Amino acid sequence: MPKLKTRKALAKRVSVTGTGKIKRFKANKQHILTKKAQKRKRSLRKATLCDATNMKQIRRELPYI
């Protein structure tokens, strides 16, 4: 069976936790930050886990994680 290619764009944006869950960073923190509240920007700093509904697609694109 041939080797499977990893989707490199996704591999740079996510990482795997010790328990096998996929961790990602939140969106909307790059620009136009003046109109966003400080509390909102603080919560966007933290990483979060990917939703269970997306796991099948993510696992398919990252076969060797």
Buried (B, 14 or more C-beta within 10 A) or exposed (E): EEEEEEBEEBEEEBEEEEEEEBEBEEEEEEEEEEEEEEEEEEEBEEEEEBEEEEEEEBEEBBEEB
